[in-house]
């Protein structure tokens, strides 16, 4: 309990709270949120939405996300 110790008890309590919160309701159905325009699961690798990615193959998506484009990773 030194002055320079990390507050790990507080950190663990916060993790426990978040875990309980997120596991207290059923898992979402992907189709309910993935096509929304504001969906941003690829950020910061891409700021493009569902429409820009929906017709790409798994290979194309993997290649695009592994390519570090200077313009914001949006290949």
BARORO-163421 format. One record per residue: residue in three letters; x, y, z of N, C-alpha, C in turn; residue number from 1. Coordinates in nm, 2 decimals. Each point is the difference from the previous one (the first is absolute). Example, Ala and Ser with C-alpha at 12.3 -4.5 7.8 and 13.67 -1.06 7.14 Angstrom:
<atoms>
   resn   n_east   n_north     n_up   ca_east   ca_north    ca_up   c_east   c_north     c_up   resi
    Ala     1.32     -0.57     0.78     -0.09       0.12     0.00     0.09      0.12     0.00      1
    Ser    -0.04      0.11    -0.07      0.09       0.11     0.00    -0.08      0.11     0.08      2
</atoms>
This chain:
<atoms>
   resn   n_east   n_north     n_up   ca_east   ca_north    ca_up   c_east   c_north     c_up   resi
    Unk     0.08     -0.12     0.00     -0.08       0.12     0.00     0.09      0.13     0.00      1
    Unk     0.10      0.00    -0.08      0.09       0.11    -0.01    -0.07      0.11    -0.09      2
    Unk     0.05      0.12     0.01     -0.06       0.11    -0.08     0.01     -0.02    -0.15      3
    Unk     0.10     -0.07    -0.04      0.02      -0.02    -0.15    -0.06     -0.13    -0.05      4
    Unk    -0.07     -0.07     0.09     -0.06      -0.13    -0.05    -0.12      0.03    -0.09      5
    Unk    -0.02     -0.09    -0.09     -0.12       0.01    -0.09    -0.13     -0.04     0.08      6
    Unk    -0.11      0.07    -0.03     -0.12      -0.03     0.07    -0.07     -0.13    -0.06      7
    Unk     0.07     -0.11     0.02     -0.05      -0.12    -0.06    -0.14     -0.05     0.05      8
    Unk    -0.02      0.03     0.13     -0.13      -0.04     0.06    -0.12      0.07    -0.08      9
    Unk     0.02      0.13    -0.02     -0.10       0.08    -0.07    -0.01     -0.05    -0.15     10
    Unk     0.11     -0.03    -0.06      0.00      -0.05    -0.14    -0.07     -0.13    -0.01     11
    Unk     0.03     -0.10     0.09     -0.07      -0.13     0.00    -0.15      0.02     0.03     12
    Unk    -0.03      0.09     0.09     -0.15       0.02     0.03    -0.07      0.05    -0.13     13
    Unk     0.07      0.09    -0.07     -0.06       0.05    -0.12    -0.02     -0.11    -0.11     14
    Unk     0.10     -0.08    -0.01     -0.01      -0.11    -0.09    -0.11     -0.10     0.03     15
    Unk    -0.01     -0.02     0.13     -0.11      -0.09     0.05    -0.13      0.06    -0.03     16
    Unk    -0.02      0.13     0.02     -0.13       0.06    -0.02    -0.03      0.00    -0.15     17
    Unk     0.10      0.03    -0.09     -0.03       0.00    -0.14    -0.03     -0.15    -0.05     18
    Unk     0.07     -0.09     0.05     -0.02      -0.14    -0.04    -0.15     -0.04     0.04     19
    Unk    -0.04      0.03     0.12     -0.13      -0.04     0.04    -0.11      0.08    -0.08     20
    Unk     0.03      0.13    -0.03     -0.09       0.07    -0.08    -0.02     -0.06    -0.14     21
    Unk     0.11     -0.03    -0.06     -0.01      -0.05    -0.14    -0.05     -0.14    -0.01     22
    Unk     0.01     -0.08     0.10     -0.04      -0.14     0.00    -0.14     -0.01     0.06     23
    Unk    -0.06      0.11     0.05     -0.13      -0.01     0.06    -0.12      0.00    -0.10     24
    Unk     0.03      0.03    -0.12     -0.11      -0.01    -0.10     0.05     -0.09    -0.12     25
    Unk    -0.10     -0.05    -0.08      0.04      -0.09    -0.11     0.09      0.07    -0.10     26
    Unk     0.08     -0.08    -0.06      0.09       0.05    -0.11    -0.08      0.06    -0.11     27
    Unk     0.05      0.11    -0.06     -0.08       0.06    -0.11     0.01     -0.08    -0.12     28
    Unk    -0.10      0.01    -0.08      0.00      -0.06    -0.13     0.06      0.09    -0.10     29
    Unk     0.11     -0.05    -0.07      0.08       0.08    -0.09    -0.08      0.08    -0.10     30
    Unk    -0.10     -0.07    -0.06     -0.08       0.07    -0.10    -0.08      0.12     0.05     31
    Unk    -0.02      0.01     0.13     -0.07       0.11     0.06     0.09      0.13     0.00     32
    Unk     0.13     -0.01     0.00      0.08       0.12     0.01     0.11      0.01    -0.11     33
    Unk     0.03     -0.10    -0.06      0.12       0.01    -0.10    -0.03      0.08    -0.12     34
    Unk    -0.12      0.01    -0.04     -0.04       0.08    -0.12    -0.03      0.14     0.03     35
    Unk     0.00      0.04     0.12     -0.02       0.14     0.04     0.11      0.09    -0.06     36
    Unk    -0.04      0.11    -0.04      0.10       0.10    -0.06     0.11      0.04     0.10     37
    Unk    -0.04      0.00     0.13      0.10       0.05     0.10     0.08     -0.12     0.05     38
    Unk    -0.02     -0.12    -0.05      0.08      -0.11     0.05     0.15      0.02    -0.03     39
    Unk     0.09     -0.02     0.10      0.14       0.04    -0.02     0.09     -0.10     0.06     40
    Unk    -0.03     -0.13    -0.02      0.09      -0.10     0.07     0.14      0.00    -0.06     41
    Unk     0.02      0.05    -0.12      0.13       0.00    -0.06     0.09      0.12     0.03     42
    Unk    -0.06      0.10     0.07      0.08       0.12     0.04     0.10     -0.04     0.10     43
    Unk     0.12      0.04    -0.01      0.06       0.10    -0.08     0.06     -0.05    -0.13     44
    Unk    -0.02     -0.13    -0.04      0.06      -0.05    -0.12    -0.08      0.05    -0.12     45
    Unk    -0.13      0.03     0.01     -0.07       0.05    -0.11    -0.12      0.08     0.06     46
    Unk    -0.03      0.11    -0.07     -0.11       0.08     0.04    -0.12     -0.02    -0.10     47
    Unk     0.02     -0.09    -0.09     -0.11      -0.04    -0.09    -0.11     -0.08     0.07     48
    Unk    -0.12      0.01    -0.05     -0.11      -0.07     0.06    -0.03     -0.14    -0.07     49
    Unk    -0.11     -0.05     0.04     -0.04      -0.14    -0.05     0.00      0.00    -0.16     50
    Unk    -0.06      0.10    -0.06     -0.02       0.00    -0.15     0.14     -0.01    -0.07     51
    Unk     0.10      0.06     0.06      0.13      -0.01    -0.07     0.07     -0.13     0.01     52
    Unk    -0.04     -0.08     0.10      0.06      -0.13     0.02    -0.08     -0.12    -0.03     53
    Unk    -0.13      0.01    -0.02     -0.09      -0.11    -0.01     0.02     -0.10    -0.11     54
    Unk     0.05      0.05    -0.12      0.02      -0.08    -0.11     0.15     -0.05    -0.02     55
    Unk     0.08      0.03     0.10      0.14      -0.05    -0.01     0.01     -0.14     0.06     56
    Unk     0.10     -0.07    -0.05      0.02      -0.14     0.05     0.08      0.01     0.13     57
    Unk     0.01     -0.11     0.07      0.08       0.00     0.13     0.14      0.03    -0.03     58
    Unk     0.06     -0.05    -0.11      0.13       0.03    -0.04     0.02      0.15    -0.02     59
    Unk    -0.09      0.06    -0.08      0.01       0.15    -0.03     0.00      0.08     0.13     60
    Unk    -0.09     -0.04     0.09     -0.02       0.07     0.13     0.13     -0.01     0.08     61
    Unk     0.05     -0.12     0.01      0.13      -0.02     0.08     0.11      0.08    -0.06     62
    Unk     0.01     -0.01    -0.14      0.11       0.08    -0.06    -0.01      0.15     0.02     63
    Unk    -0.12      0.05    -0.01     -0.03       0.14     0.02     0.03      0.04     0.15     64
    Unk    -0.03     -0.08     0.09      0.02       0.03     0.14     0.15     -0.01     0.04     65
    Unk     0.07     -0.08    -0.07      0.14      -0.02     0.03     0.09      0.11    -0.07     66
    Unk    -0.06      0.06    -0.10      0.07       0.11    -0.07    -0.01      0.13     0.07     67
    Unk     0.11      0.05     0.04      0.00       0.13     0.07     0.01      0.11    -0.09     68
    Unk    -0.11      0.05    -0.05     -0.01       0.11    -0.09     0.02      0.13     0.08     69
    Unk     0.09      0.09    -0.05      0.02       0.13     0.07    -0.12      0.08     0.01     70
    Unk    -0.10     -0.02    -0.08     -0.12       0.08     0.01    -0.10     -0.05     0.10     71
    Unk     0.03     -0.08     0.09     -0.09      -0.04     0.11    -0.04     -0.14    -0.01     72
    Unk     0.08     -0.08    -0.06     -0.03      -0.15    -0.01    -0.13     -0.03    -0.07     73
    Unk    -0.04      0.08    -0.10     -0.12      -0.02    -0.07     0.02     -0.06    -0.14     74
    Unk     0.07     -0.11    -0.02      0.02      -0.04    -0.13    -0.12     -0.08    -0.05     75
</atoms>
